[in-house]
Amino acid sequence: MALSPRVPDLAALDLLLSVIELGSLGRAAKAHGISQPSASSRIRYLEQLVGVPVLERTTLGSRATAAGALIAEWARDVVDAAARLDAGIDTLRAQRDSQLRVAASQTVAEYLFPKWLVALRVRVPDTAIALESGNSAEVARAVLEGRAEIGFVESPQIPRELESHVVERDRLVVVVAPGHPWARPGKITVAELAGTPLIYRERGSGTRNSFERAMTRALPGWEPAVVLELSSTTAIKTAVADGLAPAVLSSLAVASELAAGTLVSPEVAGLDLDRELRAVWPRGQRPAGPARDLYAIARRPA
């Protein structure tokens, strides 16, 4: 049921109660943190709404009229109920802010989330944080099913029920063992890469989805040749270093191996392997509390 436009707002009713309790419009204004002219204006507007004077000014201060006293009596229950509502909302917010459930793809979980977590602990030191790691499809499912308040994915394929925003940019790279023919100086062609069986992440992986989309843009009709599917980036790096086959992984995941020389990354001419890492949450629900803080940290330039 819609309220009548004659019903005053809570702030005006609360101010009226304070004036009656303190005996002065000036003291009530100070108690509410507003100027006396603002308080006078609020009371005048209340009187216009109800259609009767609610206060009378005297040399000693302000006191309620008969109508004002009656309105104040009714208003007290309303203001007390609003205070209980406010306390209840604070409790809900405290419960929300006491824990944060995050889902993140493997690359984000292993190579980006730890530094985000350090910054997040400064902002919300009392929040318990739980991280669920999986591939991008699993992360999206965790957010959709309510197991995580916010997720971070590598895949360009985002379910329509989720809203997504870019937080980082990454680049996929081809990696081979130091003794592989592609470890020699120079570039390889898209055709060479397309004709070579690779080690892949499992289906649903953002790394795999991003690579396959890049290849089909470069070579329509291309189909992947799979030597081995693994769900672990570490296992893939080990298999590549052992000389089983090349693979395509995030530059974040292989930075230390490339620096140490245990893996080599040949450049692929004519293939765009840049990609975006995204935060996701249910459409129509902006991140709130610690989830909002984490999102802000993830977007902040390193």
N, C-alpha and C positions, 0 to 999 in steps of 0.2 A: 504494500500500500504506500503510495506516495505521500510524504508529509505535506501539510499545508504550508504555503509560503509565509504564513504568519509566525511559524515556529522559529525562534531565534537560534543562532548558532551557539555551540557549546562555549566558545570563548567569551561571548557576551554574557551568558548565564553565569559562568564561573566568575567573571568580573563583578557582576551584580552581587553575588554571594560574598565576595571579598569586601566590597564597599560596605555592605551591611555589617559584616563581622568586624571590620577595622574602623568603621565610623567616618571614613574620609575617602574621597575619591583620589586624592593625591597619594595617600598611603597604599591604597589598593593598586594604583597604577605602578608604584614602585615595586610592590610585591609581584606584579605580573611582568616586570621588566619592560614597561612601555611608558611613554610620556603621558603627562596629565591631559594634554589636548587630545591625544589618541584615545585615552580612556573616556573622556567626555563624549567624543564622537561615537565611540562604540555604544555607550549608554543611550545616546540620542537615537541611534539607529534601532536599538532594541525597543525603545518607546514608540518609534514610528511603526515597527512591525506589530506590536501588541495593541497599539492604539490608545494606551493610557500612560500617564506618568508613573514611573516606578521609583523615583528618588525625589526627595525635596532637599534643597540646599539650605543650610542654616549657618549662623555665624560660628557654630561649633563644628561644622562638618556636613556630612550628608547622612540622611536616614531614609528608610523605606517608607513609601506611601502605603496606604492600606492595600492597594492593588499590588504594589511592589512586593510587599511582605507575602502575599498569597502566591505570587509568581515565584518568589524565592523558595517558598516551601515546596512547590511542585518541582522546581528546578534542581533542588538538592538531590533528589533521587536520580534525576537524569545525569547530573554531574558525577555522582558517586558511581553510577553504572558505567559511565564513560571511563572513569579512573580504573574500574575493574577490567574493562575491555583493554585499556592501555597496558595494564599489568600483564594480562593474558598474552597480548601480542609480544611484549618484551620477553615473556617466557618462551614463546615459540621461536623468537629470533635467537635467544640464547641457546636453545636446543639445536637450531639449525647451525649456529656458528660454532658449536662445540665439536663438530666433526665435518669432514669434507671427504667425499668419495669421488675419486678421479679414475678415469679409464684412459689409457694411452697406448698407442701403437708401440711396438718394440723399439724402434729407432728413437722416438720421443722419450719413452720411459728410460732408456739406457743412457742417452747422450744429451738430452736437454732438461728433463724433469729434475735431475739432481740439483742443478744450479738454480732452477726456479724455486725448488723447495727451500733452499737456503734463504732466499729473499722473502719467501712466504712466511717462514718461521719468525722473521723479524716483525712482520705485520700482524700475524695472528699466532702468538707463541702458545696459546692455550688450546688451540684447535688440534684435534686428533685427525691425522690425514691417512687415508687408506688408498693405495694405488692398485688398480687392476690392469695388468699388462696383457696384450694380445695383438692380433692383427687388426687392421682397420675395420674389417667387417664385424669382428667381435666387439670392438670399442663402440661402434655405432649401435650395436644391439644392446650393450650394457646401458647406454644412455637412454635408448628408447624404452627399455624395460624398467628404468628407474633405479638401476643398481649403481649408477654414477650420475652426479649432478652436472659434470662437464667432462668432455672427452677431447682427445687430441689424435688426429688421424693423418695418414700420409696419402690416402687414396683420393684421387680426383672424383670418385663416384660417391656422392653423399645422398643418403635417403631423403626423399622429399619431406619427411616428417621432422627433419633436423634443420636447424639454421647453422650456417658455418661462416667463419671469418678467418682470414689468413693471419697467422701469428709469426711464422718463420718461412724462409725460403731455403731450399736444399737443392742439391744436384746429385743425380745418380751417376755412378761411374762403373765402367767395366773393369774388373780386376782379374788378374792372371798370376800364376806362379812366376818367379823370376826366370825360370828356364823355358817358359812358353815362348813360341815364335812371336807372339804379339808384344812381348816385353822389349823387343828391339826398338830403337828410336824410330819415330815416324808415326803416322796415323793409320788406322784401319778404316775400311769402308763400311757403310751400312750393309752392303751386300755380303761382305765377309762375316759380319756379325750375324746377319740373318741366316746364313748357311751353316752356322756352327751350333751344335747342341750345347746347352748351358745348364748350370745348376740353378734351380729356381726356389724361391720361397713358395709356401703353399698358396693355394687359391684363397682369395680374400685378403691377401697381404697388400698393403698400399704400395710397397716397393714393386711388387710384381704388376699390379694394375697400372701404375705409372709408366713402367717400362713397356708394357704391351701396348698401351695407348700411343706412346711415342713411336714405337716401331710400325704400328698400323697406319699412323699418319705419314710416315716416311715411305712405307712400302705397303699400299693397300693390298689386302689378301694374304699378307704374311701370317704364318702360323708358327708358334714356338716349337722348338725341338728340345725336349726335356731329357737330360741325363739323369737327374735326381731332384726330388722335391724335399726340402727340409724346412721345418718351422722355426729353426734357430739360426740367427745371423752368425753366431759364433761357430756353429757347426759348418755353415757354408764357407766361412773364411778358412777354416781348417782344411776342408775338402779342396778348396781352390789352391791353397798353399802346398798341399800334397800333390798337386798336378792332375787332379781328376778332370777338371774342366773349368772354363771361365764362368764368371757369374757377374751379375749387375747388382750393386748394393749402394746404399746411401754413402755419400762422401763423409758424413759424420761418423758412420760405423767403421770406416776403414782408414781413418786419418792416421792413427798410430802405426798401423801395419805398413802404410805407404811411406811414412817417415822412417820406419825401421828397415824398409827394403824387403820385408817378407812377402809383400804383395806389390804388384806393379799395375799401374792404371794407364792403358793406352788410350789415346784420344780417338773418338769416332768422328770422322768427317761427315758433316751434314746431318747430324742427329741431335735434336734438342732434348736434353735430359734434365733440364731444370724443372723443378716442381715446387708446389706450395704445401706447407704443413698447416693444418687448420684446426681451430677449436670448434667443437660442435656441442649443441644443446638443443632441447626440444623446441620446436618452432613456437614462437609466441611467448616464451619464457626466458627473459633475460637472466644471465647469471646474477646471483645475489650473494651477499655475505662473503665468506672465504672463497667461493667459486669466482666471484667478481674480482677479488684481489688477485687470484691466480691468473685469470685471463689478462688482467692489466700487466702483470709481471711478464707473462709469456709474450705479449706484444711489444714490450719495451726493448729498444735496441740494445744489443749486448755491449 
